Amino acid sequence: MSKRLITCDCVGSQAIDAEAISNATGIEVAKPCTMLCTTEISVAAAALTQGDAIICCSQESRRFVALAEELGVDPAPTFDLRDRAGWTSDTGNNVPKMSALAAEALLSAAPSKSLDVISEGLCLIIGKADVALQMAENLREHLGVTVLLEDPKDVPDTRDFDVIVGKLRRASGALGQFDVVIDALQLIEPGGRGTPNLTDPRQGGSSQCDILIDLRGETPLFPAHEKREGYLRADPSHAAAVAAATLAASHMVGTFEKPLYVTTNSLLCAHSRAEQTGCTRCLDLCPTGAIVPDGDHVTVDPMICAGCGACSAVCPSGAISYDAPPVEMIFRRIQTLAKTFTDAGGDAPRLLVVNAHGSEMISLSARHGSGLPVDVIPLEMSALNAFGHAEAIAALAAGFASVTILPGPSTDMDALNAQISLATALAGSDQISILNVTDPDAMSDALFGADVPSPIETPVRPMGTRRQITRQSARALHPNTETLALPEGAPYGAVLIDKESCTLCLSCVSLCPSGALLDNPDQPQLRFQEDACLQCGICASVCPEDAIGYEPRLNLADSALSQEVLNEEEPFACVECGELFGVKSTIEKITEKLSGHSMFSDPGKLRMIQMCDNCRINVQYHSDGNPLQGADRPKVRTSEDYFAKRRDH
């Protein structure tokens, strides 16, 4: 069923050319209402009843959801057209921008994946006694509370909640599945008069809880603690923070949906081979510690993963890929925005990548300031760090004149800066930048005052993996360039071989995780396909001769897709049968080094080094002093032998 846009000019505060948008997108666009959420609510009701509407107003989405419930129908999707395009001081034509945003809203995404997390309300509070005990008193009606105190003198008389004594050694996990280890653990022995009696201290006591509240006022128990669900940390001297933690904890009971932010493919992971560490890009970036080594690959703990997306942007092979929404959906959104804008008559669009914080800045600027220029198209990402070099370079290739990223408070700036540095090198210009401002007016001023570069003349919209899209986009941006120099640590590049040191042992070939290094079964030869190289470092770490180096670059020539010979030598001919085997220079070098050795004083033994496997075994078996040779086999006794010894015969 085709969708229909229900628009509203918000009491005449914005101009919407419904016919022009419909012609540009092929979508049915209803004549704009003036007060869709109030006096013309019947229009929304009729659209909801038909079931094919998209309402261009996100401000009153709560009202439209309530209306759908009242009508007994599914709520219609909403998206913001007013703040992102309608409210602006730019007097230019905003039809291309509105058309692009409308076309993006029609894209259908796969349903998000999640798993159920069950919290039964078992809560452990650690911290100073006065604050922790008071919080326990406030929460005891809502949660199963246990307070961990370090000083036995602080144990209260009340039994309204559990109290234990000890020192927390370690904590792990997340909401619904925290594991804690406590040293010097002492439990209260009920009964008796006076101060409660405690059990003898026990080391390494372990337990589980659903919620962990930290009131110590010390270093957090987890990295990026604000992203660890179920872990609440508050300054014990700040009453408002303690009250907020109390309120939040009281609501953490029941079944919750935990989004599955990433997908993994262990077969593509280049973390390790044969206990030699290679790529550690995602491990180095993960702020929560959700990614851990697991043999030759890495695994992601979905309960700890906070969905920042940095691992997906930095993974060279696609072993980790963002899935909320999927990476391919991000490319579709970028390409749809660029194509629709230009098809609607727009020229040189600029992409502004934001998260929820950036969208709020856009709304504030639109309502109280200048808004966005008509050529700046916002792209909201749930995880800004998932927008990496591949997405940025694809945006330029799709027809955007520039790409600007507006980071928020939760953005990992180190990861973002690294991706933008790589994207800038791939673009070969300053068309990709970070706008690090927190004031909506400053954001608008920067966008209105920026110089607009010329976009690509012939846009391309490639498909495939992030590596394939990066390569095709870079080729479109640099049609007359063969190689692009990239910064150190880039996931693209060449392998350099020191031919004087390389012995063609081919250890690198056997461990290369991407198949970029190959051998030749017919002769001693090391081959390399540059397009497949991940620059993971495994081949250099396993090379016994330290003969391997790297050159970060992106080879845009067709030669990068085919195999080239990095090193080759003449094979050695067996001195017995003439069969080719091994490397001639290596066999001669070994023969020369062992010629003076006492165990090879016999020329025959030295000659066996120059034989193929079959000949070497054959000569060794028939030689004197063969270690495989046994004593003479006993003579077979026959019937005649027995008869000859009989006395009666």
Secondary structure, DSSP 8 states (H G I E B T S, - for coil): ---EEE-B-TTTTS---HHHHHHHH--EE---BS-TTTTTHHHHHHHHHHT-EEES-STTHHHHHHHHHHHTS----B---IIIIIS-S--S--HHHHHHHHHHHT-------EEEEEE--EEEEEE-HHHHHHHHHHHTTTSEEEEEES-GGG--S--SSEEEEEEEEEEE--TT-EEEEEEEEEEEE--SSSS-EE---BTTEEEEESEEEEES-SS-SSTTGGGSTTEEE--TT-HHHHHHHHHHHHT--EEEEEE--EEE-GGG--SEETTEE---HHHHH-SS--EEEETTEEEE-TTT-----HHHHH-SSSSEEEBTTBHHHHHHHHHHHHHHHHHTT--S-EEEEE-HHHHHHHHHHHHHS----TTEEEEE-SSGGG--HHHHHHHHHHT-SEEEE---TT--HHHHHHHHHHHHHHHTSS-EEE-----HHHHHHHHHHS------SS-----SSHHHHHHHHHHHH-TT-SEEE--TT-S-EEEEE-TTT-----HHHHH-SSS-EEE-TTSSEEEE-GGG----SHHHHH-TT--EEEEEEEE-SGGGGS-EEEEE--EEE-TTT--EEEEHHHHHHHHHHHTT-GGG-SHHHHHHTTS-HHHHHHHHHHSTT-TT----------HHHHHHT-TT-
